[in-house]
Amino acid sequence: DDSDFYRQKTSSGLPFIGNAVLQGMDWLSFPSLWKCDYALRGEPCQYCFSGGELASLSKRKKPLPRYPTPDDVAEIVEYAILKEKCANSIQITGGSSFDDLAEIETIKDFLHAIDRHIGRKNIPGEILVYMTPPRNPQSIDALFEAGADRVSCSLEIWDEELAKKIMPGKMKRTGRKRHLDCLHHISSRYGKNKACSNFIIGLEPVESVLEGAEYLASHGI
């Protein structure tokens, strides 16, 4: 069916298009909610379009994009899930902050705004949050308390040597161990399938991807 979703703007004038994406029949995704610190330092992940764009803008000292506020996000959620009913689940895409505790507070602001506007009970699906793995894995608990159903600390690449070349900033500041520590914490505290991780196909041999996927799945991730 035709959708009016991408023709909408929030009350602050922020267009839905370019700030939120409908994925299939279920998901409303917010792909970029704040600046990437890795990109601003000139170390974006090589596979990331928005990171490359941000690094280019920063290098040329150009203005950075306008990012959605918590109220903008809540209005978009309200439209997609309650008004048009073109989605039932929400993906909050985070990660990329040097200050992991500040990132958690930012994500909580988005979750609280969604709850204020439409109520968590009125979201028929789930809320999936992507985030930078904090130094203290227990810090993640605050996101579950704020309404997240699942949390992803995405490894992207299992082969550590390739990862250092393709996503230098991320590997320098977080690395595999910190991701795994957080994923293990979520899995052990909240049960199977509450922790998740992406792998990007095509960046490493399939044998490496399968090794990583098998390891995570065997630990309930």
MDTraj code that builds the backbone (N, CA, C; nanometers):
import mdtraj as md
import numpy as np

residues = "ASP ASP SER ASP PHE TYR ARG GLN LYS THR SER SER GLY LEU PRO PHE ILE GLY ASN ALA VAL LEU GLN GLY MET ASP TRP LEU SER PHE PRO SER LEU TRP LYS CYS ASP TYR ALA LEU ARG GLY GLU PRO CYS GLN TYR CYS PHE SER GLY GLY GLU LEU ALA SER LEU SER LYS ARG LYS LYS PRO LEU PRO ARG TYR PRO THR PRO ASP ASP VAL ALA GLU ILE VAL GLU TYR ALA ILE LEU LYS GLU LYS CYS ALA ASN SER ILE GLN ILE THR GLY GLY SER SER PHE ASP ASP LEU ALA GLU ILE GLU THR ILE LYS ASP PHE LEU HIS ALA ILE ASP ARG HIS ILE GLY ARG LYS ASN ILE PRO GLY GLU ILE LEU VAL TYR MET THR PRO PRO ARG ASN PRO GLN SER ILE ASP ALA LEU PHE GLU ALA GLY ALA ASP ARG VAL SER CYS SER LEU GLU ILE TRP ASP GLU GLU LEU ALA LYS LYS ILE MET PRO GLY LYS MET LYS ARG THR GLY ARG LYS ARG HIS LEU ASP CYS LEU HIS HIS ILE SER SER ARG TYR GLY LYS ASN LYS ALA CYS SER ASN PHE ILE ILE GLY LEU GLU PRO VAL GLU SER VAL LEU GLU GLY ALA GLU TYR LEU ALA SER HIS GLY ILE".split()
xyz = np.array([
    [0.0831, -0.1195, 0.0000],
    [0.0000, 0.0000, 0.0000],
    [0.0872, 0.1253, 0.0000],
    [0.0330, 0.2313, -0.0595],
    [0.1027, 0.3590, -0.0587],
    [0.1024, 0.4150, 0.0833],
    [0.2130, 0.4811, 0.1196],
    [0.2254, 0.5376, 0.2530],
    [0.2536, 0.6866, 0.2429],
    [0.1959, 0.7616, 0.3351],
    [0.2234, 0.9053, 0.3437],
    [0.3381, 0.9354, 0.4394],
    [0.4014, 0.8302, 0.4908],
    [0.5021, 0.8472, 0.5953],
    [0.6110, 0.9471, 0.5548],
    [0.6684, 0.9281, 0.4365],
    [0.7834, 1.0100, 0.3972],
    [0.7450, 1.1518, 0.3536],
    [0.6168, 1.1818, 0.3528],
    [0.5717, 1.3167, 0.3202],
    [0.5532, 1.4025, 0.4464],
    [0.5737, 1.3425, 0.5624],
    [0.5441, 1.4094, 0.6885],
    [0.6637, 1.4891, 0.7418],
    [0.6314, 1.5849, 0.8282],
    [0.7309, 1.6580, 0.9074],
    [0.6835, 1.6616, 1.0519],
    [0.7787, 1.6727, 1.1439],
    [0.7418, 1.6873, 1.2840],
    [0.6973, 1.8312, 1.3090],
    [0.6442, 1.8580, 1.4275],
    [0.5982, 1.9930, 1.4599],
    [0.7128, 2.0939, 1.4629],
    [0.8368, 2.0452, 1.4778],
    [0.9533, 2.1348, 1.4746],
    [1.0015, 2.1600, 1.3318],
    [0.9384, 2.0936, 1.2328],
    [0.9762, 2.1114, 1.0931],
    [1.0742, 2.0086, 1.0407],
    [1.1095, 1.9076, 1.1211],
    [1.2041, 1.8047, 1.0768],
    [1.1336, 1.7064, 0.9834],
    [1.1837, 1.6886, 0.8608],
    [1.1202, 1.5918, 0.7698],
    [1.1452, 1.4485, 0.8150],
    [1.0430, 1.3642, 0.7985],
    [1.0626, 1.2225, 0.8295],
    [1.1687, 1.1629, 0.7380],
    [1.1596, 1.1965, 0.6094],
    [1.2535, 1.1403, 0.5124],
    [1.3953, 1.1880, 0.5449],
    [1.4884, 1.0961, 0.5446],
    [1.6261, 1.1280, 0.5785],
    [1.6573, 1.1124, 0.7261],
    [1.5529, 1.1000, 0.8092],
    [1.5739, 1.0864, 0.9536],
    [1.5145, 0.9581, 1.0108],
    [1.4190, 0.8994, 0.9396],
    [1.3579, 0.7739, 0.9834],
    [1.3290, 0.6889, 0.8609],
    [1.3323, 0.5579, 0.8787],
    [1.3165, 0.4647, 0.7669],
    [1.2189, 0.3550, 0.8061],
    [1.1276, 0.3223, 0.7145],
    [1.0416, 0.2058, 0.7312],
    [1.1117, 0.0855, 0.6703],
    [1.1277, -0.0198, 0.7483],
    [1.1956, -0.1400, 0.7014],
    [1.0944, -0.2545, 0.6988],
    [1.0564, -0.2962, 0.5788],
    [0.9574, -0.4008, 0.5651],
    [0.8221, -0.3552, 0.6170],
    [0.7474, -0.4467, 0.6762],
    [0.6135, -0.4174, 0.7273],
    [0.6126, -0.3962, 0.8786],
    [0.7283, -0.4060, 0.9421],
    [0.7305, -0.4084, 1.0886],
    [0.8118, -0.2958, 1.1539],
    [0.9248, -0.2593, 1.0937],
    [1.0212, -0.1791, 1.1671],
    [1.0233, -0.0322, 1.1260],
    [1.0268, 0.0527, 1.2265],
    [1.0561, 0.1949, 1.2115],
    [1.1961, 0.2152, 1.2680],
    [1.2878, 0.2582, 1.1831],
    [1.4271, 0.2689, 1.2232],
    [1.4750, 0.4141, 1.2181],
    [1.5538, 0.4500, 1.3181],
    [1.6185, 0.5815, 1.3215],
    [1.7684, 0.5588, 1.3051],
    [1.8206, 0.5760, 1.1831],
    [1.9574, 0.5338, 1.1542],
    [2.0675, 0.6240, 1.2089],
    [2.0377, 0.7520, 1.2341],
    [2.1433, 0.8434, 1.2785],
    [2.0819, 0.9501, 1.3687],
    [2.1037, 0.9355, 1.4984],
    [2.0393, 1.0245, 1.5947],
    [2.1344, 1.1249, 1.6584],
    [2.2639, 1.1086, 1.6348],
    [2.3619, 1.2060, 1.6840],
    [2.4919, 1.1859, 1.6068],
    [2.5811, 1.2792, 1.6227],
    [2.7076, 1.2750, 1.5492],
    [2.7935, 1.1567, 1.5933],
    [2.8748, 1.1091, 1.5010],
    [2.9678, 0.9997, 1.5285],
    [3.1033, 1.0568, 1.5684],
    [3.1451, 1.0300, 1.6920],
    [3.2732, 1.0820, 1.7392],
    [3.3904, 1.0236, 1.6610],
    [3.3786, 0.8984, 1.6186],
    [3.4866, 0.8368, 1.5408],
    [3.5051, 0.9113, 1.4082],
    [3.3948, 0.9419, 1.3432],
    [3.4018, 1.0121, 1.2150],
    [3.4587, 1.1521, 1.2315],
    [3.4183, 1.2213, 1.3385],
    [3.4683, 1.3571, 1.3610],
    [3.6190, 1.3581, 1.3879],
    [3.6711, 1.2461, 1.4366],
    [3.8154, 1.2323, 1.4582],
    [3.8867, 1.1829, 1.3326],
    [3.8135, 1.1662, 1.2238],
    [3.8748, 1.1182, 1.1001],
    [3.8980, 0.9694, 1.0968],
    [3.8242, 0.8937, 1.1800],
    [3.8395, 0.7486, 1.1844],
    [3.7041, 0.6784, 1.1676],
    [3.6286, 0.7121, 1.0626],
    [3.4991, 0.6462, 1.0438],
    [3.5185, 0.5009, 1.0009],
    [3.4179, 0.4199, 1.0275],
    [3.4180, 0.2835, 0.9741],
    [3.4020, 0.2941, 0.8225],
    [3.4810, 0.2185, 0.7486],
    [3.4865, 0.2348, 0.6034],
    [3.3581, 0.1930, 0.5329],
    [3.2749, 0.1129, 0.5987],
    [3.1509, 0.0676, 0.5357],
    [3.0344, 0.1631, 0.5626],
    [3.0553, 0.2663, 0.6443],
    [2.9442, 0.3494, 0.6919],
    [2.9299, 0.4764, 0.6088],
    [2.8167, 0.4882, 0.5368],
    [2.7933, 0.6056, 0.4536],
    [2.7839, 0.7325, 0.5380],
    [2.7033, 0.7292, 0.6439],
    [2.6835, 0.8505, 0.7241],
    [2.8117, 0.8906, 0.7947],
    [2.8920, 0.7921, 0.8369],
    [3.0204, 0.8245, 0.9000],
    [3.1158, 0.8898, 0.8023],
    [3.1196, 0.8385, 0.6788],
    [3.2058, 0.8986, 0.5776],
    [3.1630, 1.0397, 0.5435],
    [3.0309, 1.0597, 0.5349],
    [2.9775, 1.1931, 0.5067],
    [3.0118, 1.2899, 0.6191],
    [2.9979, 1.2453, 0.7429],
    [3.0273, 1.3306, 0.8580],
    [3.1757, 1.3646, 0.8654],
    [3.2606, 1.2655, 0.8372],
    [3.4053, 1.2904, 0.8374],
    [3.4417, 1.3940, 0.7316],
    [3.3773, 1.3871, 0.6149],
    [3.4037, 1.4826, 0.5079],
    [3.3591, 1.6238, 0.5481],
    [3.2417, 1.6338, 0.6088],
    [3.1923, 1.7643, 0.6531],
    [3.2839, 1.8246, 0.7589],
    [3.3273, 1.7413, 0.8516],
    [3.4143, 1.7884, 0.9587],
    [3.5486, 1.8351, 0.9037],
    [3.6038, 1.7581, 0.8103],
    [3.7335, 1.7928, 0.7519],
    [3.7273, 1.9254, 0.6776],
    [3.6118, 1.9508, 0.6112],
    [3.5951, 2.0751, 0.5348],
    [3.5349, 2.1877, 0.6179],
    [3.5169, 2.1575, 0.7511],
    [3.4610, 2.2564, 0.8437],
    [3.3237, 2.3076, 0.7983],
    [3.2427, 2.2163, 0.7492],
    [3.1074, 2.2462, 0.7058],
    [3.0091, 2.2188, 0.8198],
    [2.8908, 2.2800, 0.8158],
    [2.7914, 2.2548, 0.9212],
    [2.7509, 2.1077, 0.9252],
    [2.7289, 2.0573, 1.0461],
    [2.6861, 1.9193, 1.0628],
    [2.5351, 1.9087, 1.0454],
    [2.4846, 1.7898, 1.0156],
    [2.3394, 1.7739, 0.9963],
    [2.2616, 1.8086, 1.1222],
    [2.1363, 1.8423, 1.1039],
    [2.0453, 1.8579, 1.2169],
    [1.9965, 1.7192, 1.2578],
    [2.0055, 1.6900, 1.3851],
    [1.9644, 1.5590, 1.4326],
    [1.8300, 1.5668, 1.5038],
    [1.7503, 1.4592, 1.4993],
    [1.6194, 1.4601, 1.5652],
    [1.6320, 1.4751, 1.7166],
    [1.5393, 1.5474, 1.7762],
    [1.5298, 1.5567, 1.9214],
    [1.4460, 1.4389, 1.9723],
    [1.4470, 1.4130, 2.1026],
    [1.3584, 1.3092, 2.1556],
    [1.2119, 1.3322, 2.1183],
    [1.1661, 1.4579, 2.1196],
    [1.0268, 1.4851, 2.0826],
    [1.0021, 1.4587, 1.9345],
    [1.1011, 1.4899, 1.8490],
    [1.0880, 1.4567, 1.7064],
    [1.0690, 1.3065, 1.6890],
    [1.1535, 1.2296, 1.7550],
    [1.1465, 1.0834, 1.7438],
    [1.0115, 1.0328, 1.7926],
    [0.9655, 1.0854, 1.9058],
    [0.8373, 1.0407, 1.9610],
    [0.7222, 1.0721, 1.8658],
    [0.7261, 1.1884, 1.7999],
    [0.6209, 1.2228, 1.7044],
    [0.6228, 1.1280, 1.5841],
    [0.7411, 1.0937, 1.5375],
    [0.7526, 1.0018, 1.4236],
    [0.7009, 0.8638, 1.4628],
    [0.7360, 0.8187, 1.5827],
    [0.6860, 0.6906, 1.6324],
    [0.5337, 0.6927, 1.6413],
    [0.4800, 0.8012, 1.6952],
    [0.3348, 0.8124, 1.7093],
    [0.2652, 0.8028, 1.5731],
    [0.3210, 0.8703, 1.4731],
    [0.2609, 0.8666, 1.3401],
    [0.2669, 0.7254, 1.2812],
    [0.3853, 0.6645, 1.2863],
    [0.4052, 0.5349, 1.2208],
    [0.3261, 0.4236, 1.2891],
    [0.3240, 0.4232, 1.4215],
    [0.2657, 0.3103, 1.4938],
    [0.1183, 0.3301, 1.5263],
    [0.0782, 0.4523, 1.5606],
    [-0.0612, 0.4751, 1.5986],
    [-0.1478, 0.5300, 1.4854],
    [-0.0950, 0.6282, 1.4101],
    [-0.1777, 0.6938, 1.3089],
    [-0.1862, 0.6133, 1.1794],
    [-0.0713, 0.5856, 1.1189],
    [-0.0746, 0.5140, 0.9913],
    [-0.0627, 0.3628, 1.0075],
    [-0.0107, 0.3214, 1.1227],
    [0.0079, 0.1777, 1.1503],
    [0.0903, 0.1094, 1.0409],
    [0.2001, 0.1746, 1.0030],
    [0.2892, 0.1195, 0.9016],
    [0.4118, 0.0514, 0.9638],
    [0.4151, 0.0425, 1.0958],
    [0.5221, -0.0274, 1.1673],
    [0.4679, -0.0697, 1.3023],
    [0.5355, -0.1673, 1.3634],
    [0.4956, -0.2077, 1.4987],
    [0.6130, -0.2163, 1.5953],
    [0.7352, -0.2055, 1.5436],
    [0.8544, -0.2122, 1.6273],
    [0.9478, -0.0957, 1.5937],
    [1.0378, -0.0660, 1.6869],
    [1.1236, 0.0514, 1.6744],
    [1.2690, 0.0113, 1.6895],
    [1.3531, 0.0674, 1.6032],
    [1.4978, 0.0479, 1.6138],
    [1.5645, 0.1818, 1.6380],
    [1.6311, 0.1933, 1.7525],
    [1.7082, 0.3131, 1.7868],
    [1.8548, 0.2820, 1.7599],
    [1.9107, 0.3421, 1.6583],
    [2.0490, 0.3114, 1.6202],
    [2.1455, 0.4069, 1.6893],
    [2.2257, 0.3519, 1.7802],
    [2.3234, 0.4323, 1.8531],
    [2.4643, 0.3893, 1.8202],
    [2.5505, 0.3948, 1.9194],
    [2.6911, 0.3654, 1.8957],
    [2.7621, 0.4911, 1.8496],
    [2.8938, 0.4910, 1.8529],
    [2.9783, 0.5974, 1.7973],
    [3.0114, 0.7102, 1.8930],
    [2.9801, 0.6951, 2.0224],
    [3.0142, 0.8008, 2.1185],
    [3.1353, 0.7604, 2.2014],
    [3.2243, 0.8567, 2.2277],
    [3.3363, 0.8309, 2.3174],
    [3.2894, 0.8229, 2.4623],
    [3.1875, 0.9012, 2.4960],
    [3.1338, 0.9043, 2.6321],
    [3.0167, 0.8075, 2.6398],
    [3.0435, 0.6841, 2.6812],
    [2.9400, 0.5807, 2.6771],
    [2.8256, 0.6083, 2.7754],
    [2.8556, 0.6690, 2.8898],
    [2.7500, 0.6980, 2.9862],
    [2.6585, 0.8092, 2.9357],
    [2.7167, 0.9082, 2.8682],
    [2.6347, 1.0137, 2.8096],
    [2.5460, 0.9573, 2.6989],
    [2.5980, 0.8605, 2.6244],
    [2.5174, 0.7974, 2.5199],
    [2.3985, 0.7238, 2.5807],
    [2.4201, 0.6552, 2.6897],
    [2.3104, 0.5859, 2.7568],
    [2.2035, 0.6852, 2.8008],
    [2.2454, 0.7978, 2.8562],
    [2.1489, 0.8997, 2.8983],
    [2.0713, 0.9543, 2.7784],
    [2.1397, 0.9705, 2.6663],
    [2.0739, 1.0191, 2.5449],
    [1.9680, 0.9191, 2.4972],
    [2.0039, 0.7912, 2.4956],
    [1.9082, 0.6891, 2.4532],
    [1.7892, 0.6851, 2.5482],
    [1.8153, 0.6979, 2.6780],
    [1.7061, 0.7014, 2.7757],
    [1.6115, 0.8176, 2.7469],
    [1.6673, 0.9332, 2.7079],
    [1.5825, 1.0484, 2.6747],
    [1.4868, 1.0139, 2.5601],
    [1.5366, 0.9437, 2.4585],
    [1.4516, 0.9023, 2.3464],
    [1.3438, 0.8047, 2.3931],
    [1.3823, 0.7068, 2.4741],
    [1.2868, 0.6074, 2.5219],
    [1.1796, 0.6700, 2.6105],
    [1.2205, 0.7629, 2.6960],
    [1.1238, 0.8287, 2.7842],
    [1.0280, 0.9164, 2.7043],
    [1.0784, 0.9824, 2.6004],
    [0.9919, 1.0666, 2.5173],
    [0.8891, 0.9816, 2.4443],
    [0.9313, 0.8660, 2.3938],
    [0.8379, 0.7746, 2.3271],
    [0.7300, 0.7304, 2.4249],
    [0.7702, 0.6979, 2.5465],
    [0.6738, 0.6529, 2.6463],
    [0.5762, 0.7652, 2.6830],
    [0.6257, 0.8872, 2.6945],
    [0.5390, 1.0002, 2.7284],
    [0.4357, 1.0262, 2.6193],
    [0.4793, 1.0180, 2.4938],
    [0.3918, 1.0530, 2.3827],
    [0.2868, 0.9475, 2.3538],
    [0.3277, 0.8194, 2.3516],
    [0.2308, 0.7176, 2.3103],
    [0.2137, 0.6035, 2.4098],
    [0.3057, 0.5922, 2.5051],
    [0.2953, 0.4847, 2.6034],
    [0.3573, 0.3562, 2.5527],
    [0.4469, 0.2999, 2.6318],
    [0.5137, 0.1768, 2.5901],
    [0.4135, 0.0648, 2.5620],
    [0.3049, 0.0623, 2.6386],
    [0.2060, -0.0452, 2.6225],
    [0.1351, -0.0392, 2.4880],
    [0.1430, 0.0760, 2.4198],
    [0.0758, 0.0915, 2.2908],
    [0.1648, 0.0545, 2.1721],
    [0.2859, 0.0106, 2.1999],
    [0.3759, -0.0367, 2.0941],
    [0.3626, -0.1880, 2.0871],
    [0.3007, -0.2404, 1.9814],
    [0.2712, -0.3840, 1.9772],
    [0.3943, -0.4728, 1.9612],
    [0.4980, -0.4199, 1.9021],
    [0.6198, -0.4990, 1.8814],
    [0.7235, -0.4724, 1.9886],
    [0.8489, -0.4585, 1.9471],
    [0.9581, -0.4410, 2.0417],
    [1.0391, -0.3164, 2.0111],
    [1.1217, -0.2785, 2.1073],
    [1.2162, -0.1692, 2.0893],
    [1.3569, -0.2271, 2.0959],
    [1.4283, -0.2145, 1.9858],
    [1.5662, -0.2626, 1.9755],
    [1.6595, -0.1423, 1.9790],
    [1.7563, -0.1457, 2.0686],
    [1.8502, -0.0342, 2.0853],
    [1.9911, -0.0795, 2.0488],
    [2.0574, -0.0022, 1.9646],
    [2.1994, -0.0216, 1.9347],
    [2.2783, 0.0782, 2.0176],
    [2.3937, 0.0367, 2.0692],
    [2.4685, 0.1279, 2.1552],
    [2.6177, 0.0948, 2.1550],
    [2.6976, 0.1938, 2.1944],
    [2.8388, 0.1713, 2.2219],
    [2.8499, 0.0893, 2.3495],
    [2.9258, -0.0199, 2.3508],
    [2.9367, -0.0986, 2.4735],
    [3.0043, -0.0175, 2.5842],
    [2.9372, 0.0012, 2.6975],
    [2.9974, 0.0798, 2.8054],
    [3.1104, 0.0046, 2.8749],
    [3.1945, 0.0792, 2.9416],
    [3.3059, 0.0166, 3.0148],
    [3.2533, -0.0752, 3.1239],
    [3.1467, -0.0342, 3.1884],
    [3.0825, -0.1171, 3.2902],
    [2.9563, -0.1789, 3.2290],
    [2.9574, -0.3084, 3.2002],
    [2.8416, -0.3695, 3.1347],
    [2.7100, -0.3490, 3.2097],
    [2.7156, -0.3357, 3.3416],
    [2.5930, -0.3187, 3.4190],
    [2.5226, -0.1861, 3.3892],
    [2.5936, -0.0922, 3.3264],
    [2.5311, 0.0343, 3.2880],
    [2.4175, 0.0115, 3.1886],
    [2.4245, -0.0989, 3.1152],
    [2.3224, -0.1300, 3.0151],
    [2.1858, -0.1521, 3.0798],
    [2.1845, -0.1938, 3.2049],
    [2.0580, -0.2235, 3.2724],
    [1.9616, -0.1053, 3.2669],
    [2.0158, 0.0155, 3.2664],
    [1.9315, 0.1350, 3.2645],
    [1.8455, 0.1415, 3.1382],
    [1.8944, 0.0854, 3.0273],
    [1.8175, 0.0874, 2.9027],
    [1.7006, -0.0098, 2.9077],
    [1.7212, -0.1255, 2.9676],
    [1.6096, -0.2186, 2.9848],
    [1.5054, -0.1599, 3.0788],
    [1.5519, -0.0918, 3.1830],
    [1.4593, -0.0282, 3.2768],
    [1.3795, 0.0832, 3.2084],
    [1.4393, 0.1459, 3.1058],
    [1.3726, 0.2560, 3.0356],
    [1.2798, 0.2079, 2.9244],
    [1.2768, 0.0762, 2.8984],
    [1.1815, 0.0253, 2.8002],
    [1.2381, -0.0527, 2.6840],
    [1.3704, -0.0668, 2.6737],
    [1.4280, -0.1454, 2.5640],
    [1.3961, -0.2933, 2.5828],
    [1.3670, -0.3621, 2.4722],
    [1.3425, -0.5063, 2.4759],
    [1.4679, -0.5859, 2.4445],
    [1.5481, -0.5339, 2.3535],
    [1.6745, -0.5978, 2.3170],
    [1.7799, -0.4894, 2.3004],
    [1.9057, -0.5262, 2.3228],
    [2.0162, -0.4312, 2.3065],
    [2.1247, -0.4956, 2.2221],
    [2.1738, -0.4189, 2.1257],
    [2.2796, -0.4667, 2.0375],
    [2.4082, -0.3867, 2.0589],
    [2.5170, -0.4578, 2.0796],
    [2.6519, -0.4004, 2.0756],
    [2.7193, -0.4697, 1.9574],
    [2.7120, -0.4100, 1.8416],
    [2.7439, -0.4806, 1.7185],
    [2.8936, -0.4883, 1.6904],
    [2.9392, -0.6111, 1.6718],
    [3.0795, -0.6347, 1.6404],
    [3.1122, -0.6003, 1.4955],
    [3.0162, -0.6223, 1.4039],
    [3.0311, -0.5959, 1.2612],
    [3.1286, -0.6910, 1.1908],
    [3.2500, -0.7062, 1.2469],
    [3.3536, -0.7907, 1.1855],
    [3.4137, -0.8793, 1.2944],
    [3.4204, -1.0080, 1.2699],
    [3.4742, -1.0998, 1.3703],
    [3.6265, -1.1066, 1.3654],
    [3.6837, -1.1010, 1.2464],
    [3.8296, -1.1067, 1.2294],
    [3.8911, -0.9776, 1.2838],
    [3.9628, -0.9870, 1.3939],
    [4.0119, -0.8664, 1.4620],
    [4.1128, -0.7877, 1.3786],
    [4.1969, -0.8562, 1.3029],
    [4.2964, -0.7852, 1.2221],
    [4.2291, -0.7066, 1.1096],
    [4.1304, -0.7668, 1.0459],
    [4.0546, -0.6941, 0.9435],
    [3.9764, -0.5790, 1.0059],
    [3.9207, -0.6037, 1.1239],
    [3.8422, -0.5005, 1.1914],
    [3.9270, -0.3774, 1.2217],
    [4.0516, -0.3975, 1.2593],
    [4.1399, -0.2844, 1.2893],
    [4.1645, -0.1970, 1.1663],
    [4.1610, -0.2579, 1.0482],
    [4.1840, -0.1825, 0.9246],
    [4.0566, -0.1138, 0.8755],
    [3.9426, -0.1821, 0.8917],
    [3.8176, -0.1328, 0.8336],
    [3.7439, -0.0371, 0.9269],
    [3.7541, -0.0602, 1.0570],
    [3.6891, 0.0300, 1.1534],
    [3.7899, 0.0662, 1.2637],
    [3.8904, 0.1467, 1.2272],
    [4.0023, 0.1747, 1.3179],
    [3.9616, 0.2452, 1.4471],
    [3.8712, 0.3427, 1.4380],
    [3.8318, 0.4160, 1.5581],
    [3.7599, 0.3271, 1.6576],
    [3.6687, 0.2488, 1.6072],
    [3.5899, 0.1597, 1.6931],
    [3.6785, 0.0556, 1.7616],
    [3.7716, -0.0033, 1.6876],
    [3.8580, -0.1052, 1.7464],
    [3.9567, -0.0447, 1.8453],
    [3.9989, 0.0782, 1.8190],
    [4.0943, 0.1439, 1.9081],
    [4.0308, 0.1759, 2.0443],
    [3.9023, 0.2123, 2.0428],
    [3.8399, 0.2632, 2.1658],
    [3.7486, 0.1634, 2.2354],
    [3.6986, 0.0643, 2.1637],
    [3.6162, -0.0372, 2.2310],
    [3.6747, -0.1765, 2.2099],
    [3.6823, -0.2210, 2.0858],
    [3.7418, -0.3515, 2.0596],
    [3.6479, -0.4664, 2.0894],
    [3.6917, -0.5859, 2.0514],
    [3.6047, -0.7028, 2.0616],
    [3.5689, -0.7359, 2.2064],
    [3.6668, -0.7327, 2.2966],
    [3.6416, -0.7780, 2.4342],
    [3.5315, -0.6973, 2.5015],
    [3.5360, -0.5656, 2.4847],
    [3.4347, -0.4824, 2.5502],
    [3.2954, -0.5123, 2.4951],
    [3.2869, -0.5359, 2.3650],
    [3.1591, -0.5753, 2.3061],
    [3.1111, -0.7080, 2.3665],
    [3.2004, -0.8055, 2.3709],
    [3.1606, -0.9371, 2.4205],
    [3.1245, -0.9329, 2.5686],
    [3.1973, -0.8540, 2.6473],
    [3.1648, -0.8426, 2.7896],
    [3.0214, -0.7935, 2.8080],
    [2.9820, -0.6947, 2.7284],
    [2.8473, -0.6391, 2.7405],
    [2.7414, -0.7364, 2.6896],
    [2.7709, -0.8030, 2.5782],
    [2.6761, -0.9005, 2.5236],
    [2.6559, -1.0171, 2.6204],
    [2.7637, -1.0625, 2.6821],
    [2.7531, -1.1706, 2.7804],
    [2.6710, -1.1252, 2.9019],
    [2.6913, -1.0023, 2.9443],
    [2.6145, -0.9516, 3.0592],
    [2.4644, -0.9527, 3.0293],
    [2.4283, -0.9026, 2.9111],
    [2.2863, -0.8982, 2.8739],
    [2.2284, -1.0384, 2.8688],
    [2.2995, -1.1280, 2.8032],
    [2.2501, -1.2645, 2.7873],
    [2.2332, -1.3353, 2.9217],
    [2.3308, -1.3181, 3.0108],
    [2.3248, -1.3875, 3.1394],
    [2.2192, -1.3269, 3.2311],
    [2.1961, -1.1955, 3.2205],
    [2.1001, -1.1296, 3.3100],
    [1.9569, -1.1373, 3.2576],
    [1.9396, -1.1246, 3.1254],
    [1.8045, -1.1112, 3.0704],
    [1.7590, -1.2320, 2.9885],
    [1.8496, -1.3256, 2.9622],
    [1.8111, -1.4458, 2.8907],
    [1.8478, -1.4430, 2.7428],
    [1.8165, -1.5522, 2.6753],
    [1.8521, -1.5667, 2.5345],
    [1.7798, -1.4643, 2.4476],
    [1.8490, -1.4228, 2.3421],
    [1.7932, -1.3347, 2.2382],
    [1.7624, -1.1928, 2.2865],
    [1.8147, -1.1552, 2.4009],
    [1.8021, -1.0162, 2.4466],
    [1.9253, -0.9351, 2.4098],
    [2.0346, -1.0035, 2.3819],
    [2.1580, -0.9401, 2.3323],
    [2.1752, -0.9783, 2.1870],
    [2.2195, -0.8847, 2.1048],
    [2.2415, -0.9189, 1.9643],
    [2.3578, -0.8392, 1.9059],
    [2.4033, -0.8855, 1.7910],
    [2.5160, -0.8229, 1.7219],
    [2.4984, -0.8416, 1.5720],
    [2.5340, -0.7406, 1.4961],
    [2.5355, -0.7513, 1.3505],
    [2.6721, -0.7980, 1.3014],
    [2.6717, -0.8691, 1.1898],
    [2.7924, -0.8908, 1.1099],
    [2.7624, -0.8410, 0.9693],
    [2.8561, -0.7710, 0.9097],
    [2.8369, -0.7162, 0.7761],
    [2.8966, -0.8128, 0.6739],
    [2.8096, -0.8706, 0.5933],
    [2.8534, -0.9713, 0.4979],
    [2.9374, -0.9069, 0.3869],
    [3.0468, -0.9738, 0.3521],
    [3.1307, -0.9283, 0.2421],
    [3.2606, -0.8625, 0.2843],
    [3.2766, -0.8372, 0.4152],
    [3.3978, -0.7704, 0.4624],
    [3.5057, -0.8684, 0.5074],
    [3.4675, -0.9938, 0.5268],
    [3.5625, -1.0952, 0.5732],
    [3.5190, -1.2300, 0.5173],
    [3.6068, -1.3288, 0.5187],
    [3.5698, -1.4616, 0.4670],
    [3.4484, -1.5175, 0.5402],
    [3.3655, -1.5910, 0.4678],
    [3.2432, -1.6441, 0.5272],
    [3.2741, -1.7351, 0.6459],
    [3.3873, -1.8036, 0.6413],
    [3.4239, -1.8909, 0.7532],
    [3.4410, -1.8116, 0.8827],
    [3.4939, -1.6907, 0.8692],
    [3.5135, -1.6049, 0.9860],
    [3.3796, -1.5568, 1.0416],
    [3.2893, -1.5169, 0.9502],
    [3.1558, -1.4740, 0.9927],
    [3.0845, -1.5875, 1.0668],
    [3.0902, -1.7077, 1.0115],
    [3.0216, -1.8220, 1.0724],
    [3.0825, -1.8570, 1.2075],
    [3.2131, -1.8414, 1.2205],
    [3.2779, -1.8669, 1.3493],
    [3.2236, -1.7700, 1.4549],
    [3.2152, -1.6425, 1.4178],
    [3.1633, -1.5428, 1.5114],
    [3.0172, -1.5667, 1.5446],
    [2.9370, -1.5974, 1.4417],
    [2.7949, -1.6219, 1.4642],
    [2.7725, -1.7432, 1.5526],
    [2.8489, -1.8466, 1.5301],
    [2.8369, -1.9680, 1.6120],
    [2.8735, -1.9392, 1.7565],
    [2.9814, -1.8638, 1.7753],
    [3.0222, -1.8301, 1.9130],
    [2.9120, -1.7534, 1.9849],
    [2.8581, -1.6504, 1.9204],
    [2.7550, -1.5687, 1.9842],
    [2.6299, -1.6508, 2.0115],
    [2.5839, -1.7251, 1.9108],
    [2.4621, -1.8037, 1.9280],
    [2.4753, -1.9054, 2.0403],
    [2.5941, -1.9627, 2.0561],
    [2.6147, -2.0627, 2.1616],
    [2.6084, -2.0012, 2.2999],
    [2.6151, -1.8673, 2.3060],
    [2.6057, -1.7969, 2.4355],
    [2.4726, -1.7206, 2.4484],
    [2.3756, -1.7562, 2.3668],
    [2.2431, -1.6955, 2.3792],
    [2.2325, -1.5566, 2.3209],
    [2.3287, -1.5198, 2.2360],
    [2.3328, -1.3851, 2.1764],
    [2.2859, -1.3939, 2.0316],
])
top = md.Topology()
chain = top.add_chain()
for i, resn in enumerate(residues, 1):
    res = top.add_residue(resn, chain, resSeq=i)
    for name in ("N", "CA", "C"):
        top.add_atom(name, md.element.get_by_symbol(name[0]), res)
traj = md.Trajectory(xyz[None], top)
